[in-house]
Amino acid sequence: MAWKRRPFSGRRLSRALNIADLREIAQRRVPAFVFEYVEGGAEDELTLRGNREALEALRLIPNTLVDTSARHQRIQLFGRECSAPLIIAPTAINGMLEPDGDLAVARAAAGLGIPFTLSTLSTMRLEDVASKAGGRLWMQLYVMKNRRIAEDIMQRAAAAGYETLVFTTDATIFGSREWDQRNYRAPGRPNLVSLLEALRHPRWLFEVLLRNGVPRFRNIEAFLPPGKRDAIGGSLVTTELLRNAPISWEDVAWIRKNWPRKLVIKGVLSVADAERAADLDCDGIVLSNHGGRQLDSCVAPIDMLPAVAAKVGKRLTIIMDSGVRRGTDVIKALALGAHAVMVGRATLYGLAAGGEAGARRALGMLCEEIDRVLGQVGCRSIAELGPHLVRSARR
Ligand SMILES: Cc1cc2nc3c(=O)[nH]c(=O)nc-3n(C[C@H](O)[C@H](O)[C@H](O)COP(=O)(O)O)c2cc1C
């Protein structure tokens, strides 16, 4: 009989060895409908699975007998040093995982010298995160039908010191996350099974819902009708908020005029769109399929990276996300031409598993793994990585 590995069954952060372990703890700490909001992808989840498959199908070719004892993983990002090649991806409704979840992740990132990106659909006001978190702050922008919301976010983010604006372009037609939707009767209204799930998680119920009140879209609250401010049932609510907002490349010029600092376009996947972003004076792009939450059957960013990097790598800062769970994933992306990598769920699993300490642990794990893999492939710095270190295992 084949020997089977035992799955991780611990509950304590200190027992977790990797992001998958944190995910296990997270799954036990929050009700299923909350976990499914974080975890889920669109429709048949081909994109979601494909992100992992594409990363796993790459293999590293190490250089041996290189003295890497003085190696480091620092990078320059928009003219400033980052202590790791990571950026926290914007994620809506972090307050459903942990009270003040945005602040917890922002603080964890600041402590490790990693930029944090706050979602337009955060559950804390951008000003509060800025005044309490410290560190490098980026602001994500959704442009909705009511343009005043985007103008307001840009003005407030500039005033509060956010250094980079990340304009997300791939959520106007919202992905259908079906197993998340099945948990609700209507936006903001969990069904009976979800209510029972909440009761089975008294710590979560007390900390997240009762003690601090139901998480709300604090950033844009002033623009929402009273019945639509709650962030419960996130996918359903955001579908309504973003539905068919008429945005196009022309809006990039409008945003460029309104935003004086670094501008990054998130949701680019084709070479043509990457070139367009460069032509419109953007500073960077995030090659992303939104972690498999929007278009199903979408190409994995890692598969587009070499072609995009070859075309615009010298004109734009290229950031990649979607599916990153290990240091090896980060190293593969950097070797294939990304300048930095965004992480979404990896940090959220940490947050759900243990608040700020959990988010710190998730980021610490990734940094440790990056450091180890960098040494194992025989590189002393990120600058020494290159496509010669990667090949497809599918060939
Ligand atoms: C729970 C959750 C909420 C998200 N909310 C946003 C958002 O508000 N704005 C945005 O641009 N992307 C959002 N994303 C996408 C992430 O920024 C990022 O592209 C994605 O998580 C990367 O994939 P990964 O989770 O596999 O790392 C969200 C992702 C998750 C998992």
The ligand as an SDF file (V2000), in Angstrom:
LIG
                    3D

 31 33  0  0  0  0  0  0  0  0999 V2000
  -11.1570   37.9310   -1.5380 C   0  0  0  0  0  0  0  0  0  0  0  0
  -10.5740   38.6890   -2.6990 C   0  0  0  0  0  0  0  0  0  0  0  0
  -10.9890   39.9870   -2.9260 C   0  0  0  0  0  0  0  0  0  0  0  0
  -10.4510   40.7060   -4.0010 C   0  0  0  0  0  0  0  0  0  0  0  0
  -10.7960   42.0270   -4.1740 N   0  0  0  0  0  0  0  0  0  0  0  0
  -10.1980   42.7580   -5.1300 C   0  0  0  0  0  0  0  0  0  0  0  0
  -10.4380   44.1520   -5.2410 C   0  0  0  0  0  0  0  0  0  0  0  0
  -11.1910   44.7410   -4.4860 O   0  0  0  0  0  0  0  0  0  0  0  0
   -9.7780   44.8270   -6.2410 N   0  0  0  0  0  0  0  0  0  0  0  0
   -8.9130   44.2150   -7.0980 C   0  0  0  0  0  0  0  0  0  0  0  0
   -8.3480   44.8630   -7.9740 O   0  0  0  0  0  0  0  0  0  0  0  0
   -8.6550   42.9000   -6.9900 N   0  0  0  0  0  0  0  0  0  0  0  0
   -9.2590   42.1640   -6.0330 C   0  0  0  0  0  0  0  0  0  0  0  0
   -8.9580   40.8380   -5.9030 N   0  0  0  0  0  0  0  0  0  0  0  0
   -7.9410   40.2390   -6.7840 C   0  0  0  0  0  0  0  0  0  0  0  0
   -6.5590   40.3920   -6.1680 C   0  0  0  0  0  0  0  0  0  0  0  0
   -6.1320   41.7340   -6.1910 O   0  0  0  0  0  0  0  0  0  0  0  0
   -5.5070   39.5900   -6.9470 C   0  0  0  0  0  0  0  0  0  0  0  0
   -5.5520   39.9280   -8.3030 O   0  0  0  0  0  0  0  0  0  0  0  0
   -5.7040   38.0770   -6.7800 C   0  0  0  0  0  0  0  0  0  0  0  0
   -6.0920   37.7560   -5.4820 O   0  0  0  0  0  0  0  0  0  0  0  0
   -4.4080   37.3680   -7.1320 C   0  0  0  0  0  0  0  0  0  0  0  0
   -4.5530   35.9830   -7.0550 O   0  0  0  0  0  0  0  0  0  0  0  0
   -4.1670   35.1090   -5.7550 P   0  0  0  0  0  0  0  0  0  0  0  0
   -5.2940   35.3110   -4.7820 O   0  0  0  0  0  0  0  0  0  0  0  0
   -4.1240   33.7430   -6.2930 O   0  0  0  0  0  0  0  0  0  0  0  0
   -2.8650   35.6420   -5.2290 O   0  0  0  0  0  0  0  0  0  0  0  0
   -9.5080   40.0990   -4.8550 C   0  0  0  0  0  0  0  0  0  0  0  0
   -9.1000   38.7800   -4.6080 C   0  0  0  0  0  0  0  0  0  0  0  0
   -9.6290   38.0840   -3.5330 C   0  0  0  0  0  0  0  0  0  0  0  0
   -9.1370   36.6830   -3.2770 C   0  0  0  0  0  0  0  0  0  0  0  0
  1  2  1  0
  2  3  1  0
  2 30  2  0
  3  4  2  0
  4  5  1  0
  4 28  1  0
  5  6  2  0
  6  7  1  0
  6 13  1  0
  7  8  2  0
  7  9  1  0
  9 10  1  0
 10 11  2  0
 10 12  1  0
 12 13  2  0
 13 14  1  0
 14 15  1  0
 14 28  1  0
 15 16  1  0
 16 17  1  0
 16 18  1  0
 18 19  1  0
 18 20  1  0
 20 21  1  0
 20 22  1  0
 22 23  1  0
 23 24  1  0
 24 25  2  0
 24 26  1  0
 24 27  1  0
 28 29  2  0
 29 30  1  0
 30 31  1  0
M  END
$$$$
